[in-house]
Amino acid sequence: MEPRGSTADSGEIERFAAHSAGWWNPAGEFAPLHRLNPVRLDFIRGGLITHFGRDSRAMRPFAGLSLVDIGCGGGLIAEPMARLGFRVTAIDAAAAAIDVARAHAEAGGLAIDYRVATAEALAAEGARFDVALALELVEHVADREALFGAIGALVAPGGAFVGATLNRTPRAFALGIVGAEYVLGWLPRGTHDWRRFVRPSEFVLGLRRNGLQATRLAGLTYAPAHGDWVVSEDLSVNYMVMARRP
């Protein structure tokens, strides 16, 4: 059993670490995240452009702002955030993932501060950021409330948060686990535990308890006709949430 107040789940860390070499293979174990990335990035970029009043036409609209990517894995989101101008700190509890992420960023000439760390450890250092991201993370941590507490501490006044996870619904079980893991084979079996999926109301309340106000909820829906993902109003499976700290 993990210590209370810790987000680190040794079983989950080991599971993802075993596949770390494939983070940047668009046809490998993390192919679903590669397919999700364009729509996730559009949601994040658009929401933060509005929140900070930045120029949507700029190549680096977020220059001068800091961002922490919590549970960054191999850096699939951290790298484009750095290219958009953010000063990026990216953390993960799996050293193997950080090794892959750091090597890939260095090969691309990107300066990203990668660290093997948990959100609560970074918060305990007193770190604060203009933006915090936690994408496809909350359903994998040992203590969800500890994660929400750390997020609340890491977002500076006037800052923003963006998260993504799966809803705890029968449809999410059917599509996110049975379909994605056992029928289509998009994900290794055992990647998800339905009991850890998070209802939007739970996510919003967890943020509110830690000083963050949700400003937008949006579903991510797979469109078979196009073979890609789109933003929708359907929150029943995958969804994203944006929040602000007053």
Residue pairs with C-beta under 8 A, 6 or more apart in sequence:
2 8
2 9
2 10
2 142
2 143
4 143
5 120
5 143
5 146
6 118
6 120
6 142
6 143
6 146
7 93
7 118
7 119
7 120
7 141
7 142
7 143
7 146
7 147
7 150
8 93
8 118
8 141
8 142
9 140
9 141
9 142
12 140
12 141
12 142
13 93
13 94
15 188
15 190
15 191
16 73
16 94
16 97
16 140
17 94
17 95
17 96
17 97
19 28
19 29
19 30
19 188
20 74
20 94
20 96
20 97
20 99
20 100
21 100
22 28
22 29
22 30
23 30
23 73
23 74
23 75
23 76
23 97
23 100
23 101
23 104
24 74
24 76
24 100
24 104
25 31
26 34
29 187
29 188
30 73
30 74
30 76
31 186
32 180
32 186
32 187
33 73
33 76
33 136
34 76
35 228
35 229
36 220
36 229
36 238
37 76
37 77
37 80
38 228
38 229
39 220
39 228
39 229
39 230
39 231
40 77
40 135
40 164
40 220
40 240
41 77
41 80
42 231
43 162
43 218
43 231
43 240
43 242
44 77
44 81
44 133
44 162
45 61
45 84
46 56
47 160
47 162
47 215
47 216
47 242
48 54
48 62
48 131
48 160
48 162
49 55
49 56
49 61
51 160
51 215
51 242
51 244
52 62
52 65
52 130
52 160
54 61
54 62
55 61
58 85
59 85
60 83
60 84
60 85
61 84
61 85
62 81
62 84
62 85
62 86
62 131
63 85
64 85
64 87
65 85
65 86
65 87
65 130
65 131
66 86
66 87
66 88
66 89
66 129
66 130
66 131
67 81
67 86
67 87
67 88
67 89
67 129
67 130
67 131
67 132
67 133
68 88
68 89
68 90
68 91
68 122
68 127
68 129
68 131
68 132
68 133
68 154
69 75
69 77
69 78
69 81
69 88
69 89
69 90
69 91
69 133
69 135
70 91
70 119
70 132
70 133
70 134
70 137
70 147
70 150
70 151
70 154
71 91
71 92
71 93
71 119
71 134
71 135
71 136
71 137
71 140
72 78
72 90
72 91
72 92
72 97
72 98
72 101
72 114
73 92
73 94
73 97
73 101
74 97
74 100
74 101
74 104
75 90
75 100
75 101
75 104
75 105
75 112
75 114
77 133
77 135
78 88
78 90
78 101
78 105
78 112
78 114
79 104
79 105
79 108
79 110
79 112
81 88
81 133
82 88
82 105
82 110
82 111
82 112
83 110
86 131
88 112
88 113
89 112
89 113
89 115
89 122
89 127
89 129
90 101
90 112
90 113
90 114
90 115
91 114
91 115
91 116
91 117
91 118
91 119
91 122
92 98
92 101
92 114
92 116
92 117
93 116
93 117
93 118
94 116
95 116
98 114
98 115
98 116
101 112
101 114
102 112
102 114
105 111
105 112
105 114
115 122
118 150
119 134
119 147
119 150
119 151
119 154
120 146
120 147
120 149
120 150
122 150
122 154
123 149
123 150
123 153
123 154
127 154
128 153
128 154
128 155
128 156
128 159
129 154
129 155
129 156
129 159
130 156
130 158
130 159
130 160
131 155
131 159
131 160
131 161
131 162
132 151
132 154
132 155
132 159
132 160
132 161
132 162
133 161
133 162
133 163
134 147
134 151
134 161
134 162
134 163
134 164
135 162
135 163
135 164
136 164
136 165
137 147
137 163
137 165
138 144
138 147
138 163
138 165
138 198
138 203
139 165
139 166
139 192
139 193
139 196
139 197
139 198
140 196
141 147
144 196
144 198
144 206
145 206
148 206
148 207
148 209
148 210
149 210
151 161
151 163
151 207
151 210
151 212
152 207
152 209
152 210
152 211
152 212
152 245
153 210
155 161
155 211
155 212
155 245
156 245
157 245
157 246
158 244
158 245
158 246
159 244
159 245
160 242
160 243
160 244
160 245
161 207
161 212
161 241
161 242
161 243
161 244
161 245
162 240
162 241
162 242
162 243
163 203
163 240
163 241
163 243
164 220
164 238
164 239
164 240
164 241
165 197
165 198
165 203
165 238
165 239
166 172
166 176
166 192
166 197
166 198
166 237
166 238
166 239
167 197
167 198
167 199
167 200
167 235
167 236
167 237
167 238
167 239
168 194
168 195
168 197
168 198
168 199
169 197
169 199
169 236
169 237
171 236
171 237
172 194
172 197
172 236
172 237
172 238
173 194
175 237
176 192
176 194
176 197
176 237
176 238
177 192
177 194
180 186
180 187
180 191
181 187
181 188
181 189
181 190
181 191
181 192
182 189
200 217
200 235
200 239
200 241
203 214
203 241
204 214
204 217
204 241
204 243
207 213
207 214
207 241
207 243
208 214
211 245
211 246
212 243
212 244
212 245
213 243
213 244
213 245
213 246
214 241
214 242
214 243
215 242
215 243
215 244
216 241
216 242
217 235
217 239
217 240
217 241
218 231
218 232
218 233
218 235
218 239
218 240
219 231
219 232
219 233
219 234
219 235
219 236
219 237
219 238
219 239
219 240
220 229
220 230
220 231
220 232
220 237
220 238
220 239
220 240
221 229
221 230
221 231
221 232
221 234
221 237
221 238
222 228
222 229
223 229
223 230
229 238
